[in-house]
Amino acid sequence: MENSKGKLRWILLDEAHTLKGSAATEMAMLIRRVLDAFEVDIKDVRFAATSATVGNDNNDALLRFMSGLTGLSEDKINII
């Protein structure tokens, strides 16, 4: 682990629509623990989340969801 400190650059989340309620809260806490373990600043990490259904074409809800999950501010999130 010592050789990996400061090197985390990406976190990929597949099937993000399954993260609801306590599962989403737990994932958000795990993400923060991973960032701490790798001793990286959140601004230096990129997130990619995939889902066939999350957001339901509601970009505001999707931005809030991803912001809460990752800890990033909504203005740092791009929906593609």
Steps between C-alpha positions, in 0.01 A plus 500: 500500500788737576604502131146601399466807721419807298450303179125439490358683198169327412207346684252316279150420622294258292124459540475825697120474501528224762645749749195617692439576865746339738694339213570845352600635841732206557659542156553872562677419826710230332606744227620744765690221679669399173601862434646520851679165467663606173571846644354678199295816474157455346581770242770270359270200453260446210178307543308312234161354578290289269131423517222427260240671717644741756371853461212418264600798281492726806846657493445698821421182694796324344735785594374492860537121512858503371597795718371324810666175404842636409527814711567712192311824448237487227691747284787248474275224360441445128218285370575326171 
